């Protein structure tokens, strides 16, 4: 029995050292934020699919739940929105897309990543990036006219999706026209909290490898000056990494940014709309 004590002590010490290391490495990162994705109810799905909008999937390509509205006659531009870590992913997307479209009749699209609004799979940084690339392949194959005129918008966690989508479009030789990032992050933590969450079930989201100015379209970064979830310094780091302008809005919080008229106006300008 006594021989077991050194082993137990060693195990406890190893876990403690690991915990200290993890805490030190991630001490300055926002989060951890719990994943909040939830399936769509039949009523929610029906509500989304109105006024010319369609909800498709996940039983067909891109094997995710997608919300789209085709462009009006004579219009070729598409606006694709990637949202944040919210249970109403596509509902938020529809609202933001309509605010940015402002009656122009653009093609509008949002594709829920794994774990959100009934899209199969579990959320993770890898799943977010892969699903964004799959969404762009699906959109350009389903709507060939969209291939040369896609504008990308990302908010919060969705800024990783928007950046990944831009890289995917470039790789398939159909580069995006413009990119606007609302409240982006350089790095953050998402997943389970507490002692167990520090060891398992927590993901580190890192946009730094995606910030490659020469491989991305003209971009604009927008950030709320009173954002307590992703502080403005995150937007500053992203704008520096992309070498693009940053616009900050004093007194505006994280979710407020998506409804702030000056921010929406700047986004339209940044998208060339």
LINDA-V95325 format. One record per pair of residues at least 4 apart in sequence whose C-alpha atoms are under 7 Angstrom apart, sorted by sequence separation. I is the first residue (numbers start at 1). J is the second residue. D is the distance in Angstrom with one decimal. If there is no record, write none. Layout:
I_J_D / I_J_D
//
This chain:
4_8_6.2 / 5_9_6.0 / 6_10_6.0 / 7_11_6.1 / 8_12_6.2 / 9_13_6.1 / 10_14_6.1 / 11_15_6.2 / 12_16_6.1 / 13_17_6.1 / 14_18_6.2 / 15_19_6.1 / 16_20_6.2 / 17_21_6.2 / 18_22_6.1 / 19_23_6.0 / 20_24_6.0 / 21_25_6.1 / 22_26_6.2 / 23_27_5.5 / 40_44_5.9 / 41_45_6.2 / 42_46_6.2 / 43_47_6.1 / 44_48_6.3 / 45_49_6.4 / 49_53_4.9 / 57_61_6.9 / 59_63_5.7 / 71_75_5.7 / 88_92_6.0 / 89_93_6.2 / 90_94_6.0 / 91_95_6.4 / 92_96_6.2 / 93_97_6.0 / 94_98_6.1 / 95_99_6.2 / 96_100_6.2 / 97_101_6.0 / 98_102_6.0 / 101_105_6.8 / 112_116_5.7 / 115_119_5.6 / 123_127_6.0 / 124_128_6.1 / 125_129_6.3 / 126_130_6.0 / 127_131_5.8 / 128_132_6.3 / 129_133_6.4 / 130_134_6.2 / 131_135_6.0 / 132_136_6.4 / 133_137_6.4 / 134_138_6.2 / 135_139_6.1 / 136_140_6.1 / 137_141_6.1 / 138_142_5.9 / 139_143_5.7 / 140_144_5.0 / 146_150_6.1 / 154_158_4.9 / 155_159_5.2 / 158_162_6.2 / 159_163_6.1 / 160_164_6.1 / 161_165_6.0 / 162_166_6.2 / 163_167_6.4 / 164_168_6.1 / 165_169_6.1 / 166_170_6.3 / 167_171_6.2 / 168_172_6.4 / 169_173_6.3 / 170_174_5.6 / 193_197_4.6 / 194_198_6.3 / 196_200_6.1 / 197_201_5.5 / 198_202_6.5 / 207_211_6.6 / 212_216_6.5 / 227_231_5.2 / 230_234_6.4 / 232_236_6.3 / 233_237_6.2 / 234_238_6.4 / 235_239_6.1 / 236_240_6.2 / 237_241_6.1 / 238_242_6.1 / 239_243_5.6 / 240_244_6.7 / 252_256_6.0 / 253_257_6.3 / 256_260_6.2 / 260_264_6.2 / 261_265_6.1 / 262_266_6.1 / 263_267_6.1 / 264_268_6.3 / 265_269_6.4 / 266_270_6.0 / 267_271_6.1 / 268_272_6.2 / 269_273_5.9 / 40_45_6.1 / 48_53_6.9 / 49_54_4.8 / 58_63_4.4 / 71_76_6.6 / 101_106_6.3 / 112_117_6.3 / 114_119_4.8 / 115_120_6.0 / 123_128_6.8 / 154_159_4.2 / 169_174_5.1 / 170_175_4.3 / 192_197_4.4 / 193_198_6.7 / 197_202_5.7 / 227_232_6.5 / 239_244_5.2 / 252_257_6.2 / 268_273_5.2 / 49_55_5.7 / 57_63_5.9 / 58_64_4.3 / 83_89_6.2 / 113_119_6.1 / 114_120_5.2 / 115_121_5.6 / 140_146_5.9 / 169_175_4.8 / 239_245_6.3 / 257_263_6.6 / 57_64_5.5 / 58_65_4.9 / 112_119_6.2 / 114_121_4.8 / 115_122_4.9 / 140_147_4.9 / 154_161_7.0 / 169_176_6.3 / 225_232_6.0 / 239_246_5.9 / 57_65_4.6 / 114_122_5.3 / 115_123_5.3 / 154_162_5.1 / 224_232_6.7 / 56_65_5.7 / 57_66_6.3 / 114_123_5.3 / 153_162_6.2 / 166_175_6.8 / 192_201_5.5 / 223_232_6.1 / 45_55_7.0 / 55_65_6.9 / 56_66_5.2 / 83_93_6.2 / 152_162_6.1 / 166_176_6.0 / 191_201_5.8 / 192_202_5.5 / 236_246_6.9 / 55_66_5.6 / 56_67_6.6 / 97_108_6.6 / 191_202_4.2 / 55_67_4.7 / 81_93_6.3 / 190_202_5.9 / 191_203_5.9 / 223_235_6.1 / 54_67_5.7 / 55_68_6.7 / 114_127_6.5 / 189_202_6.9 / 190_203_5.3 / 53_67_6.9 / 54_68_5.4 / 189_203_5.7 / 190_204_6.6 / 221_235_6.7 / 53_68_5.6 / 54_69_6.4 / 113_128_5.9 / 189_204_4.7 / 53_69_4.6 / 81_97_6.9 / 188_204_5.9 / 189_205_6.1 / 52_69_6.0 / 93_110_6.3 / 188_205_5.3 / 113_131_6.0 / 187_205_5.4 / 188_206_6.7 / 221_239_6.1 / 187_206_4.3 / 90_110_6.7 / 186_206_5.9 / 187_207_6.1 / 186_207_5.1 / 90_112_6.7 / 159_181_5.9 / 185_207_6.9 / 186_208_5.8 / 67_90_6.9 / 89_112_6.7 / 225_248_5.7 / 111_135_6.7 / 220_244_6.0 / 221_245_6.3 / 222_246_5.8 / 223_247_6.4 / 224_248_5.6 / 225_249_5.1 / 226_250_6.4 / 151_176_5.8 / 159_184_5.6 / 219_244_6.1 / 220_245_5.6 / 221_246_4.7 / 222_247_4.9 / 223_248_4.9 / 224_249_4.9 / 225_250_4.4 / 226_251_4.9 / 227_252_6.6 / 228_253_6.7 / 229_254_6.4 / 148_174_5.6 / 150_176_5.0 / 151_177_5.4 / 152_178_6.2 / 153_179_5.8 / 154_180_6.5 / 155_181_6.0 / 156_182_6.4 / 220_246_6.3 / 221_247_6.3 / 222_248_6.0 / 223_249_6.5 / 224_250_6.4 / 225_251_5.6 / 226_252_5.0 / 227_253_4.1 / 228_254_6.9 / 79_106_6.7 / 89_116_6.7 / 147_174_5.7 / 148_175_7.0 / 149_176_6.6 / 150_177_5.8 / 151_178_5.0 / 152_179_4.8 / 153_180_4.9 / 154_181_5.0 / 155_182_4.6 / 156_183_5.2 / 224_251_7.0 / 225_252_5.6 / 226_253_4.7 / 227_254_4.6 / 78_106_5.6 / 79_107_6.1 / 80_108_6.0 / 81_109_6.4 / 82_110_6.3 / 89_117_6.4 / 149_177_6.1 / 151_179_6.1 / 152_180_6.4 / 153_181_5.9 / 154_182_6.0 / 155_183_5.9 / 156_184_5.0 / 224_252_4.6 / 225_253_6.8 / 77_106_5.6 / 78_107_4.3 / 79_108_5.0 / 80_109_4.8 / 81_110_5.2 / 87_116_6.9 / 132_161_5.4 / 136_165_6.4 / 155_184_6.4 / 156_185_6.7 / 213_242_5.0 / 224_253_5.3 / 77_107_6.1 / 78_108_5.7 / 79_109_6.4 / 80_110_5.7 / 211_241_5.6 / 212_242_6.3 / 213_243_6.7 / 224_254_6.2 / 75_106_6.4 / 129_160_6.9 / 133_164_6.5 / 211_242_5.4 / 129_161_5.5 / 132_164_6.3 / 133_165_5.2 / 72_105_5.0 / 128_161_5.9 / 132_165_5.2 / 136_169_6.7 / 224_257_6.0 / 71_105_5.5 / 72_106_6.6 / 71_106_4.7 / 129_164_5.4 / 133_168_5.3 / 71_107_3.8 / 70_107_4.6 / 69_107_5.7 / 70_108_6.5 / 179_217_6.3 / 69_108_5.1 / 178_217_5.3 / 179_218_6.3 / 180_219_5.5 / 181_220_6.3 / 182_221_6.2 / 183_222_6.0 / 68_108_5.6 / 69_109_6.5 / 177_217_5.9 / 178_218_5.2 / 179_219_4.6 / 180_220_4.9 / 181_221_4.9 / 182_222_4.9 / 183_223_4.6 / 68_109_4.3 / 176_217_6.1 / 178_219_5.9 / 179_220_6.5 / 180_221_6.0 / 181_222_6.1 / 182_223_6.0 / 183_224_6.9 / 222_263_7.0 / 67_109_5.6 / 68_110_6.5 / 48_91_6.9 / 67_110_5.2 / 66_110_5.9 / 67_111_6.2 / 66_111_4.3 / 185_230_6.6 / 65_111_5.9 / 66_112_6.2 / 64_111_6.8 / 65_112_5.6 / 160_207_6.1 / 163_210_6.4 / 183_230_6.9 / 37_85_6.9 / 64_112_6.4 / 167_215_6.9 / 186_234_5.6 / 36_85_6.1 / 37_86_5.9 / 38_87_5.2 / 64_113_6.8 / 167_216_6.7 / 185_234_4.9 / 35_85_6.4 / 36_86_5.4 / 37_87_4.4 / 166_216_6.3 / 184_234_6.6 / 185_235_6.1 / 220_270_6.0 / 36_87_5.2 / 184_235_5.5 / 186_237_6.3 / 219_270_7.0 / 65_117_7.0 / 183_235_6.2 / 186_238_5.8 / 65_118_6.5 / 185_238_6.7 / 65_119_5.2 / 184_238_7.0 / 64_119_4.7 / 64_120_6.7 / 58_119_6.1 / 78_146_6.1 / 76_145_6.3 / 77_146_6.4 / 76_146_6.2 / 78_149_6.2 / 79_150_6.0 / 80_151_6.2 / 81_152_6.2 / 82_153_6.3 / 83_154_6.0 / 84_155_5.6 / 183_254_6.8 / 62_134_6.2 / 77_149_5.0 / 78_150_4.9 / 79_151_4.9 / 80_152_5.1 / 81_153_4.8 / 82_154_4.7 / 83_155_5.2 / 84_156_5.0 / 85_157_6.1 / 62_135_6.0 / 76_149_6.6 / 77_150_6.1 / 78_151_6.1 / 79_152_6.0 / 80_153_6.1 / 81_154_5.8 / 82_155_6.4 / 83_156_7.0 / 84_157_4.7 / 83_157_6.9 / 84_158_5.1 / 83_158_4.7 / 62_138_5.7 / 82_158_4.7 / 39_116_6.4 / 40_117_4.9 / 61_138_6.7 / 82_159_7.0 / 37_115_5.7 / 38_116_5.5 / 39_117_4.3 / 40_118_5.9 / 37_116_4.3 / 38_117_5.4 / 39_118_4.2 / 82_161_6.3 / 124_203_6.6 / 37_117_6.4 / 38_118_6.7 / 82_162_6.2 / 125_205_5.8 / 180_267_6.4 / 180_270_6.6 / 180_271_6.7 / 179_271_6.6 / 178_271_5.3 / 151_271_6.6 / 35_190_6.7 / 33_189_6.4 / 34_190_5.8 / 35_191_5.8 / 31_188_6.1 / 32_189_4.5 / 33_190_4.6 / 34_191_4.7 / 29_187_6.4 / 30_188_5.0 / 31_189_4.9 / 32_190_4.7 / 33_191_5.9 / 34_192_5.9 / 29_188_5.1 / 30_189_6.3 / 31_190_6.3 / 32_191_6.1 / 29_189_6.7 / 32_193_6.4 / 96_258_6.8 / 100_264_6.5 / 100_268_6.2 / 30_229_6.8 / 30_230_6.2
//
